């Protein structure tokens, strides 16, 4: 028999698990729903002992350690069993943390590792030693506000529960019925601030415990996206490729226990049985895809390096003075995607894909440019945008460049930055290109309402030519942002050309080395150059 211990997330109590618990119990499992002090006094059990503390604490006394103690109390109760010490020794214990709940769950796992069979991360982040749960909040502006408040008044106080129309700020509500959303709102409770601000302390004891990640794809995460990040070689992500780590997906929003409880229960039972998809280590198949040679045969064009910018200059180009820019070079600035780990080597501007596009432009008589920017986390879009803007000005100031004829070409995760240029296109920007881009913020990125929303900014793009390369085998969550953008562009009559690669994947230049892929690159480049030279 498996004993599932379920820990709820922000603002929510044991009630959110009721339908999932019923499904697990019907299948013969034991379920314990942890009541977190200061948020949920109800507690609950199905086929097992109820969890929760009844120590009369106020919200001012409740912090992350309080909630870790809540989870520990339930683990110990399950171990002891209702009949006394040792009565539960035959049960396998699976600890499940949703959203914020993974922080007290992991904190408790660190202290009871020898008694756990598996820890399940349900649409949550990866808590780290010394880092408070605040760092995992999706809303970046709120994160900054709470951090500033803590510096002034400390950890006291609470965060008000969301109103009915505010849950989207905390995660996608996709799949929730009106009734479920009404009940979620009615039963929500304020979150004690100290639970978010107190750093989590881990010793590493729980590292050997098998883990499972359950990703809710409508909330902006998928196994393929995690695999892409792992493939970049970030050492911190390689632990996810251990055979003891498995993954599942659920095609729903951030609250699967309410939107699809039967499916969630099935996934939890499969996770307990050790099932799930495993990730491939970055070095398992030789050269990582992003370091594979570019799919086109191009001349070897020398590179000039200035700071974080590389220039690929057409042969024989030099500073030329002429009326109206005559004799000067148009420029194509290639902007890599991300987030990319800060320690990635080589850095993205040297990756064959981006250098390949820049060399292609240079081979056509145009200055090709690659730039490294600091998009290492989804919180880094403002500084990455500033890096790109500075690089563009450096290029425009080059005496060989026609400062009035520049194209910007964005890839993948740099797509949200296109909003900066779409919203107010300068006269010198002759074309904006985007290849397998993310063109609207993912729900779990905390960028809703920010300036990095191309699908909204396109309404102000005027006559700016936009060339979008769309791949048919795109990660669904990214594909949805492209379709949102194209629908908005159609509604406002924006000047958008789409280059389709029906059998292409995200990163098709490395993954799909076909004639169709080559033709797509040629077509996109021809379109960009035509606008530059018009």
Secondary structure, 3 states (H helix, E strand, C coil): CEEEEEECCCCCCHHHHHHHHHHHHHCCCEEEECCCCCCCCCCEEECCCCCCCCCCCCHHHCCHHHHHHHHHHHHHHHHHCCCCCCCCCCCEEEEEEECCHHHHHHHHHCCCHHHCCEEEEECCCCCCCCCCHHHHCCCHHHHHHHHHHHHHHCCCCEECCCCHHHHHHCCCCCCCCHHHHHHHHHCCCCEEHHHHHCCCCCCCHHHHCEEEEEEEHHHCCCHHHHHHHHHCCCHHHHHHHCCCEEEEEECCCCCHHHHCHHHHHHHHHHHHCCCCECCCCCCCCCCCHHHCCCCCCCCCCCEEEECCEEEECCCCCCCCCCHHHCCCEEEEEEECCCCCCCCCCCCHHHCHHHHHHHHHHHHCCCEEEEECCCCCCHHHHHHHHHHHHHHHHHHHCCCCEEEEEEEEEEEHHHHHHHHHHHCCCCCCEEEEEEECCCCCCCHHHCCCCCCCCHHHHHHHCCCCCEEEEEEEECCHHHHHHHHHHHHHHHHHCCCEEEEEEEEEECCHHHHCCCHHHHHHHHHHHHHHHHHHHC
